Amino acid sequence: MYRELIASHIQGHNWAKLQDPCPEKMISHAEKYVGFKFPDALKELLRETNGDHWFLLSAEDIMEHVKTNREIYPEYLEADEFEEKINRFVPFATNGCGDYYGYRILPNGETDATAIYIWEHELFEYQKVAEDIPELINKYYNGEI
């Protein structure tokens, strides 16, 4: 489902390229590294394509971005604020300007799979942009977000 949807948007463009599916072992490793269970929709996306080298992050990219954010931002925020605004977020896509699209993690450690948010790095704020991954993909590639 995701692979076909993405392919329909990137057809004829050389800036995005679907990748091979992500191995289950890598998905599990990324979940452990990030510290939160990925929603089923994100795991299914990764099972179909491990990113697109443009908008969608690979499992390895997810880990790298989480690592970078956890290293950079603690000095700018108090511990509680860091936990809420940085650490409890699972990014899986980017706009290329430092902002991420992803899932928020609730204070109880459960992933909020009811919405996709953009995390704006200058303001450390979230804004809901889509109900699910297909809506996010459509909006992004149609220039609506």
TAMORA-V637136 format. One record per residue. RES is the residue in three letters. SS is DSSP state (h for helix, s for strand, l for the rest). Layout:
((RES;SS) (RES;SS))
//
This chain:
((MET;l) (TYR;h) (ARG;h) (GLU;h) (LEU;h) (ILE;h) (ALA;h) (SER;h) (HIS;h) (ILE;h) (GLN;l) (GLY;l) (HIS;l) (ASN;l) (TRP;l) (ALA;l) (LYS;l) (LEU;l) (GLN;l) (ASP;l) (PRO;l) (CYS;l) (PRO;l) (GLU;h) (LYS;h) (MET;h) (ILE;h) (SER;h) (HIS;h) (ALA;h) (GLU;h) (LYS;h) (TYR;h) (VAL;h) (GLY;l) (PHE;l) (LYS;l) (PHE;l) (PRO;l) (ASP;h) (ALA;h) (LEU;h) (LYS;h) (GLU;h) (LEU;h) (LEU;h) (ARG;h) (GLU;h) (THR;l) (ASN;l) (GLY;l) (ASP;l) (HIS;l) (TRP;l) (PHE;l) (LEU;s) (LEU;l) (SER;l) (ALA;h) (GLU;h) (ASP;h) (ILE;h) (MET;h) (GLU;h) (HIS;h) (VAL;h) (LYS;h) (THR;h) (ASN;h) (ARG;h) (GLU;h) (ILE;h) (TYR;h) (PRO;h) (GLU;h) (TYR;h) (LEU;l) (GLU;l) (ALA;h) (ASP;h) (GLU;h) (PHE;h) (GLU;h) (GLU;h) (LYS;h) (ILE;h) (ASN;h) (ARG;l) (PHE;s) (VAL;s) (PRO;s) (PHE;s) (ALA;s) (THR;s) (ASN;l) (GLY;l) (CYS;l) (GLY;l) (ASP;l) (TYR;s) (TYR;s) (GLY;s) (TYR;s) (ARG;s) (ILE;s) (LEU;l) (PRO;l) (ASN;l) (GLY;l) (GLU;l) (THR;s) (ASP;l) (ALA;l) (THR;l) (ALA;l) (ILE;s) (TYR;s) (ILE;s) (TRP;s) (GLU;s) (HIS;l) (GLU;l) (LEU;l) (PHE;l) (GLU;s) (TYR;s) (GLN;s) (LYS;s) (VAL;s) (ALA;s) (GLU;l) (ASP;l) (ILE;h) (PRO;h) (GLU;h) (LEU;h) (ILE;h) (ASN;h) (LYS;h) (TYR;h) (TYR;h) (ASN;l) (GLY;l) (GLU;l) (ILE;l))
//
